[in-house]
């Protein structure tokens, strides 16, 4: 099963508005191609990633698509009130019933100073309260607080039996443990930090406690994928992201640069070492090569759903990568000509 994580990357020479419009256009393509989910990431104070409010973008994507599930990948709960998050996603579920995912993350999605600004104000909680926030979010979503709980009797609106599908996102053993404890689905961010991922998912499944939301464990992995007509072209396209992440542009401070700039840059030894690390982590190549690597990863991790993030400077190449991948996995008919001519 194939799904999408869209970080709304800003291309060098483009604007944040361009990036958001490209997210909407890509979502329409992925809906037509048969992808299962379309998750929108949350990043703050970034010059390279445009979406700071997935809860605002989700209804725009859902309104432009027909079948694909739409959700957050994820909401950084440590910044927010669990009641407010519950009510926001209950509203989204009411507007688009049966199509909304609530993916929750612990990472700040920003630098430390920005994280403090997001949490500023009376009642702000430290990260050590994250498990308690998860429990409160579950209580508000399900309207199921114990009678002695201080929030018992507070109802997240709009009320009703329908609720979004909950996923816990992360790349640490703590996230996997919390997902198992609460009985939620778990998506492991392999593209961020793969070390120990197979063991984390095995532990998640072993310790999973069935909940009213999920009777059996459900897991997926987030993967970085670049698919092209040839292996050489796929690797060439990857250089924009590798250069962007490895240099002073890293951390998303500047827009995703063109391939030509990335190839012409004089890298330090440390930057080359990091690029080699990303090269090993990245899944890129022809559709057949990418499919084979994903299936091998799925077997190693014991999952059958891949949440694919693709970042290229050229938007048409990004669209084409998702088209080729969908065709390789039999999600759609043979790829039609792209509506976005490649530069």
N, C-alpha and C positions, 0 to 999 in steps of 0.2 A: 504494500500500500504506500502510495506517495502523497506527501503533503508539502506545504510550502511555509518557510519562515521568511518574511520580507522585512528587512531592516531599513527600507526606504533610503538607500544610499544616494548621496548627492554627488553627481558627476562634476569633475573639474570643468568649469565653463557653464555649468548649469546652476540652478537655484534650488533652495528647499521646496519651493512651489513646484518646480519641475519634477523633483523626486516624488512628491506626493501624487502628482498626476500620473507619473509612471507606475506607482503602486496600484492606482485604480485601473490603469490599462492592463497591467500584468495580471491582476486578479481576474479580469474578464477573460483573458486568454486561458488561465489555469482552470477556471470554471468550465470553459468549453472543452478543455483537454481531458477533464475527468479527475483532477487531483481531489483528494479527500478533504483537506483542511487548508485554510489560508490564515496563518498567524502573523500578527503585526507586533513588532518589537517596540520597546520603550527605551529611549535614550535621551539624556538631558545635557544641555550645554555642549553640544557636539556640532562641529562644523562639517561633519561628514555623514551623519545619519539624521534624517529629518523628522522622524515621528517621536514626539514627546508624549503624545496622548493617544494610545491605541484605542481607548474607549470612545474617542471622537471619530476616529477613522473607521472603526468596525462597522457602524451602520451605513457609512458611505459605500464600503465594499459590499456589504450584504445587499444593499439596494440595487447594485449594478450586476449582481450575479444571481444564479438560479438554484444551484444544487450544492455548491461547495460550502462546508462549514467554515465559519469565520470567527476568529477569536484573538486573544492576546498571547503574545509569546515573549515576555509575559508582562503582567502588571507587577510592578515592584512594590509588594505589599508593605514593606517596612516604612514607606513614605506616607502611607494613607490610613484612614479610618476603615476598619473592616466593614462597618455598617454602610459607609458610602460606596465602597466597592461592590458589596452585595446588592445594593439598590441599583447601582449603575448597570450591573450585568443582569439583574432581574428585568429591568426596563428593556435591555437589548433582547433578551429572550422573549419578552412579550411582543416586541416589534417583529422579530424574526424567529418564530417558534421552531424548535428542533434543529437550529443551525448555529447556535452560539457556543463557543468554548471559552472558558475562563482559565487561562494559563497563568500561574502565579510564580514569581521569582523572588529570590532573596537578595541578589546582588543589587547594588545601588543604581546601576545603569548610568553612572556619572562619576565625576571626580568627587573627592571627599568634601570639598567646600560646597559644591552644588548639592550634595546629599544633605548637608546641614541646612541649606536654604530650603530644601523641599520639606524637611521635617521641622522647620522653625515654628515655634509657637507653644502656647500652654498645652500640656498633655503629650508632647512629643515623646515617643518611646525609643529606647535604644534597640539595637539589633538583637539583643538577648531576649527580647519580648516576642520575636518572630513566631515561635511555636504557639504562643498564646494568641497572637493575632490570627493564625491559621484556624485555631479552634473557634475563635469568635466569628470568623468569616463563615465557617461551616454552620455554626449555630444560626446566624442571620439568614443564610441561604435556605436552610432546611426548616427554619422556624422551630427549632428543637433544642432550646436551652433547658437544662434542668431547672426545677422549680426554685432551687436555692441560688441560682446564678444571678448576679446583679443585673444582667441584661434580659432576664426572663420577662416576657410580656412586651418587649420591643419587637415590632414586626417590620421586616424589610419590605418595602413596597416597590412595584406592585405585587401584592400577595397572590399565591396560587400554587398549585402542585408542580407546575413546570419550572425547571431551573436549568442553567447552563451546565454543560459537561465540564467537570473540574479536572485540571491537570496541574501537577506540581513539576516545575522545571528546575533543572540544576545540573551541576557537574561535580557534586561532592557527595560523600557518603552520608552526610547529615541530611541532605535533601532526599536521598533515596530512603533513608530511615523514616523521615517524617511522612513521606508518601505512603510507605507501608503501614505506619502507625494509624494514619487517618483512613486508610482504605481508598486512596485516590490513585488515579493513573499517574504515571511518572514518565517524563521525557528527559533523557540524558543528553546534555549538550556536548556531544563528542567533538564537534568542530571547535570548541573552546578549550577543552582539556580532556584528552582521551585516557589519560593515565588511570588505570584501575577501573575503567568503565564497565567492563564485562563482569567483574566481581561485584560492583555496586548493584547492577541490575539483578544478578543472581541473588544477592542478599535481599533486595527489595521483594523479589518473588517469594523467597523463603520465609520472610517475616511478615508478609502481607496479611492484614486483618480484614476480612470481608466487612463491608459497610453497606448501609442502605443504598449508597450510590453505585457500588461496584462489588460484584460477588467474587470476581477473580482478578488477579493482577493484570494490568495492561501497561505495556511499556513501548516507547518509541525512542529513536535516537535522532538528534539534530546533526546534520552533516553538511559540510561545504562541498558543493559540486559545481564543476564547470564542464559542460558537454559541448563538443563541436564536431564538425564533419570529419576532421582529422585530429590525430593526437597532437601534432605540432601546433595546430591552431588553438586547441584547448589550452596547452601550456602557455602559449603566447598571451592569451587572454588573461591567464592567472597572474601574470606579472604585475598588472595594475594593482590588484589586491595585495600581493606580497610586498611590493614596494611601499604601498600605502601603510601597511601594518608594521613594517620593519624599520622605517625611518622616522625622522622627526615629524612626518605627517601622521604618524601612528596615533592611536587613541581617537581616530576619527576627527582630528582637528582640522584637516583640510579635506577638500573633496577628492573623490576617487580619481587618480590621475590617468592620463592616456597611456597606452602600452608603450608608445615610442619614448616617452619620458622615463618610464620605468626601466626600459632596456638600456638607455643611454646613461643612467646614473652610475656614479662611481661608489660602490658599496664598501663600507668598512668590513673588517673581518667579523666583527660581532653581528653586523646586519646580515652578512651572508650566512652565518650560522643559524640565525633566526629564520631566514628564508628557507634554508634546507629543512628546518623543523616544520615549517608550514607546508612545504612541498610534500613531505611525507604524510602530513595530516590531510592534505587536500585530495579530493577524489576528482580527477580530471582525465579527459581522454575522449575517445569516440563513444557513441552510445553503447556499443557492445562492451567496451572496456569498463565503462562506468557501471553498467548493470552488473557485470561480474563482480566488481569490487563491492558494490552495495550488497549483493546477495551473500558474499563471503562475510561482510561485516554483520549482516543480519543473523547469520548462523552463529558467529562468534558471540554476539550479544544476546541471542535468543529473542530477537524481535522481528516483526514483519512490517513495521511502519517506519518510513524514513521521512524526516522533516527537513526539506532541502533548502539551503540558503545559497544563493548564487549572486556574486557581486562582480560586475565587469564595468569598465568605463563606458562601453557602447551598449546602450539600452537594447538595440536590436539583437545583439549577440546574447544578451541575457534572456530575452524572450525565446530566441532560437534554442538555447540550452534547455529550457524547460520543455519546449516542443519535442526536441530529440529524445529527451529522457522519457517523456510520456509515450512516445512511439515505441521505444525500446521495451518498455514494460507492458505494452499492449493496452494502454489507457484509451487510445483513440485510433481513428483511421490514420493512414499515412499523412505525414505533416504537410499541410497546405502551404502555399507561399506566404511568408510572413507579411503582415500589413505594415511592418516597420522596416524599410530597406536598410541593410547594413552599410555603414560608412567604410 
